[in-house]
Amino acid sequence: SSEDNSVIHPFLMIKMNGEPTDLIDRLSSLCDNVDNGMMLGKNAYAATIARSLVQIADILLGCFVALSSVICLLNLVNSVKGWIGGRAQELAVLRSAGMTEGQMRKMVLFECMGIFVQALALAGICSGLIIHVIRKGVEIIFGNIIVPLPAAGGGAAALLAAAGLVGIAVYSLKSECGKDMFESIRSENT
């Protein structure tokens, strides 16, 4: 009876489009070391794979954040334009009573600031609870792993959302003020 001396080598196939990255270089050096007969310790092999998987997860999470940010921005544009468009009659009456565009802009920006503060408080509470649950879940499943709190990213997102809200509100108000005042008063849009 002949013995089967074949060895099954586990491998990870990653299809890349473009130039090699640091991730590919590390995986390639790992494969080269194994093919040349130099055995890596179990810990070094696991650490290299873990670093590679963390980089892949970071890229996927970054893409997810970018996609959700675009969806949220489009939702914000739709909401603000609808809110200001729904107030067309009220804004036209205020203009006919003598309110200047600057006063109207100030009024709308103060209202936007109030809405933003309420939304920020609600998002902070909800996000804090979700992050806490995720941290505890990761700790229970994987042991003592520290998931850093994304305070800088959250602050940057809040600043970008505030700037986007102000820009969208000013743009929507400017386009609404450009419409015929009497036509806006007569319209049955409310």
Phi, psi and chi 1 to 4 in degrees:
 res  aa     phi    psi   chi1   chi2   chi3   chi4
   1 SER       -  132.8   73.3      -      -      -
   2 SER   -93.6  142.0   64.6      -      -      -
   3 GLU   -88.0  145.3  -68.5 -178.1   22.7      -
   4 ASP   -88.8  108.3 -174.2   15.4      -      -
   5 ASN   -95.7   11.8  -69.9  -26.2      -      -
   6 SER   -70.4  143.8   62.7      -      -      -
   7 VAL  -115.6  132.6  177.4      -      -      -
   8 ILE   -94.7  121.3  -60.7  174.6      -      -
   9 HIS  -101.9  117.9  -66.1  -75.0      -      -
  10 PRO   -71.0  143.7   24.0  -29.9      -      -
  11 PHE  -143.8  160.1   63.2   92.1      -      -
  12 LEU  -119.1  119.5  172.3   67.3      -      -
  13 MET  -102.5  124.1  178.2  178.9  -79.4      -
  14 ILE  -123.5  120.0  -59.1  173.4      -      -
  15 LYS   -90.7  121.7 -175.7  175.4 -179.3  179.7
  16 MET  -113.6  148.0  -60.0  -65.8  -71.4      -
  17 ASN  -117.5  104.7 -172.5   11.9      -      -
  18 GLY   123.7 -157.9      -      -      -      -
  19 GLU   -72.4  152.0  -64.5  -64.2  -42.9      -
  20 PRO   -63.1  145.2  -16.7   24.9      -      -
  21 THR  -112.5  179.1   61.5      -      -      -
  22 ASP   -60.5  -37.2 -178.4   45.9      -      -
  23 LEU   -60.8  -47.4  170.0   67.2      -      -
  24 ILE   -66.0  -39.9  -63.7  -60.1      -      -
  25 ASP   -60.4  -43.2  -68.9  -19.8      -      -
  26 ARG   -67.0  -43.0  -83.9 -165.3  -91.6  158.0
  27 LEU   -65.8  -37.7  -72.3  173.5      -      -
  28 SER   -64.8  -43.1  177.3      -      -      -
  29 SER   -66.0  -33.1   70.8      -      -      -
  30 LEU   -64.4  -44.8  178.8   66.2      -      -
  31 CYS   -65.7  -41.5  -71.5      -      -      -
  32 ASP   -60.8  -42.0  -70.2  -16.2      -      -
  33 ASN   -64.5  -38.0  -70.7  -21.6      -      -
  34 VAL   -71.8  -41.2  170.7      -      -      -
  35 ASP   -66.8  -31.8  -72.2  -17.6      -      -
  36 ASN   -80.2    2.1  -68.9  -25.1      -      -
  37 GLY    92.4   -2.6      -      -      -      -
  38 MET   -84.9  115.8  178.4  179.9  163.5      -
  39 MET   -86.1  130.5  -66.9  -58.6  -66.2      -
  40 LEU   -87.8  146.4  -70.5  175.5      -      -
  41 GLY   -66.9  159.0      -      -      -      -
  42 LYS   -58.9  -38.9 -172.9  176.1 -178.7 -179.9
  43 ASN   -69.7  -40.3  -68.6  -22.5      -      -
  44 ALA   -66.9  -40.8      -      -      -      -
  45 TYR   -63.6  -46.2  179.8   75.8      -      -
  46 ALA   -65.0  -38.3      -      -      -      -
  47 ALA   -66.1  -40.7      -      -      -      -
  48 THR   -65.8  -44.5  -58.6      -      -      -
  49 ILE   -64.5  -40.9  -66.4  -62.2      -      -
  50 ALA   -63.0  -43.6      -      -      -      -
  51 ARG   -62.9  -40.4  -79.1 -167.2  -52.1  -92.1
  52 SER   -64.4  -43.6  -58.7      -      -      -
  53 LEU   -67.3  -35.1  -68.5  176.5      -      -
  54 VAL   -65.0  -41.3  165.2      -      -      -
  55 GLN   -63.7  -41.3  -79.4 -174.3  -22.5      -
  56 ILE   -63.7  -44.2  -69.1  170.0      -      -
  57 ALA   -62.7  -40.1      -      -      -      -
  58 ASP   -61.2  -42.1  -75.9  -16.3      -      -
  59 ILE   -65.1  -46.1  -69.1  168.1      -      -
  60 LEU   -63.3  -42.1  -70.1  175.0      -      -
  61 LEU   -66.8  -37.7  -71.9  173.7      -      -
  62 GLY   -62.4  -41.7      -      -      -      -
  63 CYS   -65.1  -39.5  -67.8      -      -      -
  64 PHE   -63.7  -43.3  173.8   73.9      -      -
  65 VAL   -63.9  -42.2  166.4      -      -      -
  66 ALA   -62.9  -44.4      -      -      -      -
  67 LEU   -64.4  -45.4 -179.5   62.6      -      -
  68 SER   -66.1  -31.5   -3.2      -      -      -
  69 SER   -66.2  -40.2  -63.4      -      -      -
  70 VAL   -65.2  -42.0  167.6      -      -      -
  71 ILE   -62.9  -43.1  -68.3  169.9      -      -
  72 CYS   -65.4  -38.4  -71.1      -      -      -
  73 LEU   -64.6  -42.8 -179.9   64.9      -      -
  74 LEU   -64.0  -38.0  -67.8  173.5      -      -
  75 ASN   -64.7  -40.4 -171.7   18.3      -      -
  76 LEU   -63.8  -44.0 -173.9   63.0      -      -
  77 VAL   -60.0  -47.7  167.8      -      -      -
  78 ASN   -61.8  -44.1 -172.0   35.6      -      -
  79 SER   -65.5  -46.8  -62.4      -      -      -
  80 VAL   -68.3  -43.8  171.2      -      -      -
  81 LYS   -62.7  -39.3  -73.7 -176.1   78.4   61.6
  82 GLY   -67.0  -39.0      -      -      -      -
  83 TRP   -64.3  -46.5  170.7   58.4      -      -
  84 ILE   -72.7  -38.2  -69.5 -175.2      -      -
  85 GLY   -63.9  -34.4      -      -      -      -
  86 GLY   -70.7  -19.2      -      -      -      -
  87 ARG  -100.9   20.4  -64.6 -178.6   59.6 -168.6
  88 ALA   -59.1  -44.4      -      -      -      -
  89 GLN   -63.5  -46.0  -87.8 -173.3  -35.9      -
  90 GLU   -60.6  -43.8  178.1 -172.3  -17.8      -
  91 LEU   -66.5  -36.9  -65.0  173.1      -      -
  92 ALA   -67.2  -39.9      -      -      -      -
  93 VAL   -63.9  -41.9  168.1      -      -      -
  94 LEU   -63.3  -39.2  -70.2  172.1      -      -
  95 ARG   -65.7  -40.0  -82.9 -169.5  -57.0  163.1
  96 SER   -68.6  -24.9   70.2      -      -      -
  97 ALA   -82.6   -3.9      -      -      -      -
  98 GLY   110.3    6.0      -      -      -      -
  99 MET   -71.6  130.4 -175.2  177.9 -118.6      -
 100 THR   -80.7  166.2   64.8      -      -      -
 101 GLU   -64.2  -35.6 -168.4  175.0  -33.1      -
 102 GLY   -64.7  -41.7      -      -      -      -
 103 GLN   -65.7  -39.0  -69.0  169.8  -32.6      -
 104 MET   -65.9  -41.4 -149.6  173.1  -62.2      -
 105 ARG   -61.8  -44.0 -175.8 -179.3  -40.8  112.4
 106 LYS   -61.1  -44.4 -166.0  175.3 -167.9 -179.0
 107 MET   -60.9  -47.1  177.4 -171.1   73.2      -
 108 VAL   -65.6  -39.6  168.3      -      -      -
 109 LEU   -66.7  -37.0  -71.0  177.9      -      -
 110 PHE   -65.2  -39.9  -84.5  125.4      -      -
 111 GLU   -65.0  -40.3  -69.9  173.5    4.4      -
 112 CYS   -63.8  -39.2  -76.4      -      -      -
 113 MET   -63.0  -41.5 -172.7  171.9   65.8      -
 114 GLY   -62.6  -44.1      -      -      -      -
 115 ILE   -63.4  -41.1  -68.0  169.3      -      -
 116 PHE   -64.5  -42.5  178.7   72.9      -      -
 117 VAL   -64.1  -42.1  168.3      -      -      -
 118 GLN   -63.5  -44.5  -71.1  174.8  -10.3      -
 119 ALA   -65.0  -39.0      -      -      -      -
 120 LEU   -65.3  -41.7 -169.8   61.6      -      -
 121 ALA   -64.1  -45.2      -      -      -      -
 122 LEU   -64.6  -43.8 -177.2   63.1      -      -
 123 ALA   -65.1  -37.4      -      -      -      -
 124 GLY   -63.3  -43.5      -      -      -      -
 125 ILE   -66.3  -49.2  -68.9  168.4      -      -
 126 CYS   -63.6  -45.6  -68.2      -      -      -
 127 SER   -64.5  -40.4  -62.5      -      -      -
 128 GLY   -59.9  -43.3      -      -      -      -
 129 LEU   -65.8  -43.1  -70.8  173.5      -      -
 130 ILE   -64.1  -44.6  -69.6  169.9      -      -
 131 ILE   -62.6  -40.5  -70.9  171.2      -      -
 132 HIS   -62.2  -44.3  178.4   71.9      -      -
 133 VAL   -64.3  -42.2  167.1      -      -      -
 134 ILE   -63.6  -44.2  -70.7  172.7      -      -
 135 ARG   -60.6  -45.6  -71.0  174.3  111.6  177.4
 136 LYS   -65.2  -40.8  -71.8  -61.2  178.2 -174.4
 137 GLY   -62.4  -43.5      -      -      -      -
 138 VAL   -64.9  -39.5  166.7      -      -      -
 139 GLU   -65.7  -39.5 -172.8  176.8  -46.8      -
 140 ILE   -69.0  -43.3  -70.4  169.3      -      -
 141 ILE   -74.4  -46.2  -66.5  170.5      -      -
 142 PHE  -107.3   -2.2  -63.1  109.7      -      -
 143 GLY    95.8 -150.8      -      -      -      -
 144 ASN   -81.5   74.2 -166.9   15.4      -      -
 145 ILE  -109.9  132.9  -66.8  178.1      -      -
 146 ILE   -94.2  122.5  -63.2  170.8      -      -
 147 VAL  -103.1  111.7  179.0      -      -      -
 148 PRO   -68.2  146.9   22.0  -28.1      -      -
 149 LEU   -78.3  125.3 -175.1   65.6      -      -
 150 PRO   -81.0   61.5   29.9  -34.1      -      -
 151 ALA   -67.4  -44.3      -      -      -      -
 152 ALA   -64.8  -42.6      -      -      -      -
 153 GLY   -65.5  -38.7      -      -      -      -
 154 GLY   -66.5  -40.5      -      -      -      -
 155 GLY   -64.9  -42.4      -      -      -      -
 156 ALA   -64.6  -39.7      -      -      -      -
 157 ALA   -64.7  -39.7      -      -      -      -
 158 ALA   -64.9  -41.9      -      -      -      -
 159 LEU   -65.1  -42.4  -72.1  175.6      -      -
 160 LEU   -64.8  -38.5  -74.6  173.0      -      -
 161 ALA   -66.0  -41.0      -      -      -      -
 162 ALA   -64.2  -45.0      -      -      -      -
 163 ALA   -63.8  -41.4      -      -      -      -
 164 GLY   -63.5  -41.3      -      -      -      -
 165 LEU   -63.4  -44.2 -179.9   62.2      -      -
 166 VAL   -64.0  -46.5  167.0      -      -      -
 167 GLY   -61.2  -44.9      -      -      -      -
 168 ILE   -66.7  -40.9  -65.7  164.8      -      -
 169 ALA   -64.9  -43.9      -      -      -      -
 170 VAL   -65.2  -42.7  167.8      -      -      -
 171 TYR   -63.3  -45.5  174.0   76.2      -      -
 172 SER   -64.7  -40.0  -62.3      -      -      -
 173 LEU   -66.2  -41.1 -177.9   64.5      -      -
 174 LYS   -62.7  -41.6 -170.5  172.1  -87.1 -104.3
 175 SER   -69.9  -32.6   67.5      -      -      -
 176 GLU   -71.8  -37.1 -166.7   61.2   43.6      -
 177 CYS   -71.4  -19.9  -74.6      -      -      -
 178 GLY   -77.2  -12.0      -      -      -      -
 179 LYS   -79.6  161.4  -67.6 -179.8 -179.7  175.7
 180 ASP   -66.7  124.6 -177.6   35.7      -      -
 181 MET   -61.0  -45.0  178.3  174.9   30.5      -
 182 PHE   -69.2  -36.1  -62.0  113.0      -      -
 183 GLU   -66.1  -37.6 -165.1   60.9   41.9      -
 184 SER   -66.9  -36.7  -65.9      -      -      -
 185 ILE   -68.1  -40.3  -67.9  172.4      -      -
 186 ARG   -76.3  -20.7  -82.7 -171.2  -67.2 -134.2
 187 SER   -65.3  150.2   72.9      -      -      -
 188 GLU  -102.5   37.9  -63.4  -68.0  -31.9      -
 189 ASN   -78.0  -12.9 -114.2   -1.6      -      -
 190 THR   -76.8      -   60.5      -      -      -
